[in-house]
Amino acid sequence: MLLLPFRVVPPDIDESPKQDEDANTLVERLASEKAQVVGQHEASALIIGSDQVAVYAGQIVGKPIDREDAISQLELISEGKAELLTSVALLNTLTGHTQAQTVSTLIQFKALSRPGIEFYLDTDKPYDCCGSVRVEGLGITLLKSIRSEDPTAVMGLPMIALVSMLEKEGLDPLMIGPRTTMSEFDASN
């Protein structure tokens, strides 16, 4: 979206909540840990970590374990409201400086039928998505409304927050094109 060069490096971390950890603390910790783990292998880079959890009826909901778990998640939230928390962390491996921000999104779900849920799951297969909802696909049909200061957060990476963080690190996406490498960025700062 920002036309910046990047590569995806999946971090290998335990995403389990710690005892008595609230959703906000959990999502921010996981985003930061993901950036730190990937950053251990990068000498000169800006590393982005992100994580997302939903809170339904006071319960933290992450990615479904399997199809039955996805069905349970969606039946639980039918006609209900959820708060989606999406955290982004930006690590500058040159300075060791990490920034983190969490964006809240309030989602109202429509009434969901079992056949509708099953069709959605068979079509989108959102088993890698928080709360079993992939809004950039057919999952948008499950929703009645979305309210957020950063609408990109619902897709898993709050871009408004990320742009602000990049700017604080001296990288203006409007001034750096897709052909710029990190070494060229390093040389200019």
KETORSE-625475 format. One record per atom (N, C-alpha, C): x, y, z; residue in three letters. Coordinates in steps of 0.001 Angstrom, whole numbers, padded with zeros to 6 digits, always signed. Example, Ala and Ser with C-alpha at 12.3 -4.5 7.8 and 13.67 -1.06 7.14 Angstrom:
+013190-005690+007800ala;+012300-004500+007800ala;+013200-003300+007800ala;+012850-002250+007080ser;+013670-001060+007140ser;+012900+000030+007870ser;
% end
This chain:
+000821-001193+000000met;+000000+000000+000000met;+000872+001267+000000met;+002014+001249+000700leu;+002863+002431+000806leu;+003946+002491-000271leu;+004010+001484-001123leu;+004991+001403-002208leu;+006426+001352-001685leu;+006624+000823-000492leu;+007955+000669+000079leu;+008419-000771-000113leu;+009705-000964-000337pro;+010208-002339-000461pro;+010100-003052+000894pro;+009678-004303+000877phe;+009576-005070+002117phe;+009615-006553+001793phe;+009832-007331+002834arg;+009687-008775+002721arg;+009029-009270+003989arg;+008314-010372+003865val;+007602-010945+004998val;+008465-012036+005617val;+008666-011946+006927val;+009424-012946+007672val;+008537-013389+008839val;+007952-014579+008741pro;+007084-015027+009837pro;+007898-015289+011113pro;+007510-014671+012223pro;+008212-014918+013479pro;+007707-016222+014091pro;+008550-016863+014844asp;+008159-018094+015515asp;+008093-017791+017009asp;+006903-017388+017462ile;+006731-017073+018885ile;+005496-017775+019426ile;+005454-017929+020729asp;+004280-018472+021413asp;+003300-017313+021592asp;+002111-017452+021023glu;+001126-016371+021085glu;+000122-016552+022213glu;+000410-017443+023140ser;-000497-017682+024265ser;-000503-016490+025214ser;-001686-016152+025738pro;-001730-015085+026744pro;-001047-015533+028028pro;-000443-014580+028707lys;+000130-014855+030031lys;-000992-014795+031053lys;-000767-015391+032210gln;-001783-015407+033247gln;-002193-013981+033621gln;-003482-013735+033655asp;-004074-012436+034020asp;-003719-011305+033051asp;-003281-011634+031833glu;-002925-010600+030848glu;-004192-010134+030136glu;-004425-008826+030148asp;-005605-008316+029452asp;-005329-008244+027948asp;-006389-008069+027167ala;-006287-008101+025708ala;-005357-007026+025162ala;-005436-005822+025717asn;-004598-004726+025234asn;-003116-005018+025457asn;-002783-005490+026647thr;-001394-005827+026967thr;-000909-006980+026100thr;-001754-007994+025911leu;-001409-009158+025094leu;-001072-008766+023661leu;-001938-008005+023031val;-001751-007695+021612val;-000522-006807+021393val;-000280-005879+022313glu;+000900-005026+022179glu;+002188-005810+022443glu;+002150-006700+023438arg;+003325-007540+023723arg;+003655-008421+022521arg;+002641-009045+021928leu;+002897-009941+020794leu;+003431-009193+019573leu;+002892-008013+019286ala;+003405-007222+018153ala;+004869-006867+018386ala;+005204-006453+019599ser;+006592-006091+019922ser;+007511-007307+019881ser;+007056-008435+020428glu;+007876-009650+020403glu;+008144-010116+018976glu;+007137-010036+018117lys;+007324-010435+016717lys;+008405-009577+016064lys;+008349-008264+016292ala;+009364-007371+015722ala;+010741-007697+016291ala;+010834-007937+017592gln;+012119-008237+018234gln;+012723-009533+017701gln;+011900-010570+017558val;+012394-011871+017077val;+012945-011741+015660val;+012221-011092+014788val;+012693-010908+013407val;+013897-009976+013392val;+013885-008951+014235gly;+014976-007986+014285gly;+016304-008566+014717gly;+016304-009713+015400gln;+017554-010349+015819gln;+018405-010783+014629gln;+017780-010922+013482his;+018479-011405+012286his;+018702-010306+011247his;+018411-009067+011618glu;+018528-007946+010685glu;+019397-006858+011308glu;+020481-006501+010643ala;+021400-005508+011192ala;+020967-004072+010926ala;+020310-003848+009822ser;+019989-002486+009420ser;+018613-002472+008766ser;+017570-002416+009605ala;+016223-002494+009044ala;+015205-001880+009991ala;+014074-001549+009423leu;+012894-001204+010208leu;+012009-002441+010159leu;+011719-003005+011319ile;+010958-004247+011419ile;+009565-003929+011947ile;+008559-004416+011242ile;+007168-004202+011633ile;+006625-005506+012206ile;+006092-005426+013399gly;+005391-006553+014003gly;+003949-006133+014226gly;+003032-007060+014050ser;+001626-006733+014251ser;+000899-007928+014839ser;-000114-007659+015616asp;-000941-008722+016159asp;-002349-008182+016362asp;-003292-009122+016448gln;-004690-008735+016555gln;-005444-009758+017398gln;-006277-009261+018288val;-007196-010111+019029val;-008558-009429+019055val;-009571-010246+019244ala;-010923-009723+019406ala;-011356-010002+020840ala;-012235-009172+021336val;-012817-009389+022647val;-014324-009489+022448val;-014867-010692+022700tyr;-016304-010958+022619tyr;-016777-011267+024029tyr;-017756-010576+024502ala;-018358-010869+025808ala;-017296-011059+026894ala;-016280-010209+026870gly;-015233-010262+027872gly;-014183-011338+027666gly;-014298-012132+026609gln;-013335-013196+026316gln;-012391-012766+025203gln;-011095-013062+025369ile;-010120-012817+024307ile;-010254-013935+023287ile;-010421-013545+022020val;-010578-014510+020938val;-009482-014257+019914val;-008746-015298+019591gly;-007692-015193+018580gly;-008075-015963+017336gly;-007090-016576+016706lys;-007330-017384+015515lys;-008005-018694+015933lys;-008914-019204+015114pro;-009560-020470+015469pro;-008570-021633+015369pro;-008787-022635+016185ile;-007935-023829+016171ile;-008256-024684+014943ile;-009559-024769+014617asp;-010012-025594+013497asp;-011393-025112+013063asp;-012022-025845+012164arg;-013331-025460+011630arg;-014379-025366+012739arg;-014435-026336+013631glu;-015429-026324+014707glu;-015234-025123+015628glu;-013991-024774+015897asp;-013714-023601+016714asp;-014178-022336+015990asp;-013960-022269+014684ala;-014406-021112+013895ala;-015932-020989+013944ala;-016629-022123+013808ile;-018096-022107+013888ile;-018526-021602+015261ile;-017891-022091+016313ser;-018221-021659+017682ser;-017990-020162+017861ser;-016861-019671+017345gln;-016560-018238+017465gln;-017653-017408+016798gln;-018037-017795+015589leu;-019021-017004+014844leu;-020423-017143+015425leu;-020780-018318+015929glu;-022083-018465+016585glu;-022133-017636+017865glu;-021031-017564+018586leu;-020958-016784+019820leu;-021216-015293+019553leu;-020682-014777+018462ile;-020759-013338+018202ile;-021970-012919+017366ile;-022728-013877+016860ser;-023907-013568+016053ser;-024779-012522+016747ser;-025109-011460+016040glu;-025910-010326+016520glu;-025261-009580+017687glu;-023981-009815+017908gly;-023302-009173+019019gly;-022286-008145+018569gly;-021582-007631+019566lys;-020544-006632+019330lys;-019205-007197+019783lys;-018163-006772+019099ala;-016807-007172+019465ala;-015908-005950+019392ala;-014886-005964+020210glu;-013831-004964+020089glu;-012633-005688+019493glu;-012146-005188+018391leu;-010973-005740+017728leu;-009795-004852+018096leu;-008760-005448+018666leu;-007563-004700+019041leu;-006438-005112+018108leu;-005877-004145+017417thr;-004789-004397+016475thr;-003605-003547+016900thr;-002493-004213+017162ser;-001299-003502+017602ser;-000229-003611+016528ser;+000493-002513+016342val;+001637-002496+015433val;+002841-002004+016220val;+003969-002665+015994ala;+005233-002260+016622ala;+006249-002052+015508ala;+007061-001023+015629leu;+008113-000733+014660leu;+009440-000682+015404leu;+010344-001579+015024leu;+011670-001663+015619leu;+012699-001158+014627leu;+013517-000209+015045asn;+014652+000247+014255asn;+015857-000529+014772asn;+016365-001472+013972thr;+017472-002311+014446thr;+018786-001548+014558thr;+018891-000404+013918leu;+020107+000406+014050leu;+020194+001064+015421leu;+019055+001559+015904thr;+019039+002297+017173thr;+018506+001465+018338thr;+017792+000381+018026gly;+017151-000416+019062gly;+015844+000182+019550gly;+015435+001309+018963his;+014215+001999+019371his;+012984+001257+018843his;+012003+001023+019725thr;+010742+000393+019331thr;+009591+001318+019663thr;+008690+001470+018716gln;+007442+002193+018924gln;+006314+001172+018834gln;+005243+001393+019585ala;+004091+000500+019503ala;+002812+001299+019711ala;+001769+000892+019007gln;+000472+001533+019154gln;-000618+000504+018915gln;-001678+000588+019696thr;-002820-000302+019543thr;-004030+000505+019112thr;-004725-000010+018108val;-005910+000647+017570val;-007127-000222+017881val;-008161+000399+018404ser;-009403-000289+018735ser;-010424-000096+017613ser;-011103-001182+017262thr;-012167-001146+016261thr;-013390-001814+016870thr;-014521-001143+016817leu;-015766-001709+017327leu;-016556-002286+016156leu;-016945-003545+016293ile;-017632-004242+015206ile;-018971-004767+015705ile;-020007-004504+014919gln;-021342-005043+015185gln;-021598-006122+014135gln;-021961-007318+014588phe;-022224-008438+013693phe;-023714-008570+013401phe;-024033-009047+012208lys;-025403-009382+011835lys;-025783-010696+012517lys;-027056-011066+012403ala;-027495-012403+012824ala;-026882-013389+011830ala;-026198-014402+012352leu;-025508-015364+011500leu;-026155-016736+011632leu;-026526-017320+010509ser;-027108-018664+010525ser;-026002-019706+010397ser;-026269-020900+010870arg;-025280-021982+010757arg;-024942-022256+009284arg;-025939-022369+008376pro;-025585-022589+006961pro;-024764-021430+006372pro;-025082-020196+006774gly;-024321-019040+006292gly;-022888-019070+006796gly;-022719-019417+008060ile;-021379-019529+008651ile;-020580-020599+007916ile;-021189-021752+007681glu;-020488-022851+007017glu;-020113-022494+005583glu;-021019-021822+004860phe;-020698-021390+003494phe;-019525-020410+003516phe;-019580-019457+004438tyr;-018493-018485+004576tyr;-017162-019181+004856tyr;-017153-020109+005811leu;-015915-020808+006162leu;-015392-021638+004991leu;-016286-022292+004257asp;-015869-023093+003099asp;-015301-022214+001988asp;-015820-021006+001873thr;-015396-020097+000802thr;-014114-019343+001146thr;-014099-018684+002302asp;-012960-017827+002675asp;-011844-018563+003427asp;-012190-019636+004126lys;-011213-020382+004935lys;-010379-019436+005821lys;-011049-018688+006708pro;-010363-017674+007517pro;-009715-018229+008784pro;-009113-019399+008693tyr;-008578-020061+009886tyr;-007305-019393+010413tyr;-006739-018488+009637asp;-005565-017743+010088asp;-005940-016324+010506asp;-007240-016089+010709cys;-007731-014749+011029cys;-008336-014695+012424cys;-008044-013634+013104cys;-008581-013382+014434cys;-010109-013420+014393cys;-010709-014217+015277gly;-012167-014279+015355gly;-012828-014939+014168gly;-012049-015565+013297ser;-012559-016266+012103ser;-013187-015322+011082ser;-012759-014075+011065val;-013337-013106+010139val;-012242-012500+009270val;-012400-012637+007965arg;-011499-012012+006991arg;-012320-010930+006272arg;-012233-009692+006772val;-013085-008631+006232val;-012756-008247+004799val;-011539-008533+004365glu;-011197-008188+002978glu;-011738-009226+001992glu;-012469-010199+002508gly;-013118-011211+001675gly;-014604-011238+001969gly;-015183-012424+001901leu;-016613-012612+002128leu;-017005-012291+003573leu;-016038-012252+004477gly;-016312-011934+005878gly;-016989-010593+006076gly;-016832-009685+005139ile;-017483-008374+005247ile;-019000-008532+005302ile;-019526-009618+004720thr;-020983-009840+004716thr;-021518-010219+006094thr;-020647-010557+007040leu;-021061-010929+008391leu;-021306-009712+009273leu;-020870-008554+008792leu;-020828-007365+009638leu;-021969-006391+009358leu;-022415-005761+010442lys;-023427-004709+010353lys;-022751-003337+010321lys;-021677-003183+011120ser;-020949-001909+011126ser;-019548-002093+011684ser;-018673-001137+011300ile;-017295-001075+011794ile;-017019+000376+012157ile;-016485+000602+013366arg;-016107+001955+013778arg;-014673+001943+014266arg;-013837+002777+013629ser;-012432+002853+014012ser;-011836+004156+013520ser;-010835+004652+014245glu;-010100+005824+013774glu;-009164+005458+012629glu;-008844+004167+012509asp;-007950+003689+011457asp;-008586+002451+010820asp;-009357+002627+009751pro;-010084+001500+009157pro;-009183+000382+008634pro;-007915+000656+008394thr;-007016-000404+007928thr;-006674-001377+009053thr;-006896-000983+010290ala;-006591-001849+011431ala;-007382-003145+011372ala;-008595-003089+010856val;-009439-004274+010826val;-008837-005380+009945val;-007977-005022+009011met;-007330-006009+008143met;-006014-006527+008735met;-005635-006030+009915gly;-004484-006593+010605gly;-003250-005716+010697gly;-003251-004581+010006leu;-002105-003679+010103leu;-002603-002235+010030leu;-002592-001523+011168pro;-003073-000136+011176pro;-002099+000796+010447pro;-002416+001084+009213met;-001506+001835+008345met;-001344+003293+008765met;-002382+003917+009297ile;-002248+005311+009732ile;-001231+005390+010867ile;-001346+004473+011821ala;-000383+004422+012927ala;+001018+004110+012409ala;+001123+003157+011473leu;+002426+002774+010927leu;+003099+003938+010206leu;+002353+004683+009414val;+002933+005832+008698val;+003503+006837+009694val;+002786+007098+010760ser;+003268+008024+011784ser;+004574+007515+012403ser;+004648+006228+012659met;+005867+005642+013230met;+007031+005730+012254met;+006778+005425+010991leu;+007829+005514+009972leu;+008372+006941+009887leu;+007459+007908+009922glu;+007882+009314+009866glu;+008760+009679+011060glu;+008438+009149+012240lys;+009261+009418+013431lys;+010653+008811+013300lys;+010790+007788+012461glu;+012097+007180+012196glu;+012797+007846+011013glu;+012196+008909+010476gly;+012820+009653+009383gly;+012503+009117+007998gly;+011522+008233+007892leu;+011161+007661+006594leu;+009774+008166+006214leu;+009711+009041+005240asp;+008446+009582+004763asp;+008037+008779+003534asp;+006981+007981+003612pro;+006569+007153+002471pro;+006300+007947+001194pro;+005986+009228+001321leu;+005745+010039+000126leu;+007037+010491-000540leu;+008154+010341+000166met;+009433+010779-000382met;+010341+009617-000768met;+009950+008386-000419ile;+010766+007213-000709ile;+009954+006336-001641ile;+010483+006035-002787gly;+009749+005236-003767gly;+010028+003758-003660gly;+009357+002970-004486pro;+009498+001514-004431pro;+010878+001004-004834pro;+011704+001829-005452arg;+013037+001372-005868arg;+014095+001637-004794arg;+013724+002332-003731thr;+014664+002650-002664thr;+014925+001405-001822thr;+016166+001167-001485thr;+016504+000051-000595thr;+016800+000610+000787thr;+016835-000241+001780met;+017151+000220+003127met;+018564+000792+003179met;+019504+000244+002397ser;+020861+000790+002430ser;+020867+002217+001868ser;+020041+002489+000863glu;+019943+003856+000350glu;+019304+004754+001402glu;+018292+004222+002123phe;+017662+004992+003198phe;+018685+005269+004302phe;+019457+004232+004696asp;+020475+004387+005738asp;+021478+005477+005371asp;+021904+005482+004107ala;+022916+006430+003648ala;+022395+007867+003705ala;+021057+008021+003586ser;+020510+009384+003567ser;+020204+009892+004978ser;+020328+009051+005992asn;+020015+009483+007364asn;+021207+009437+008271asn;
% end
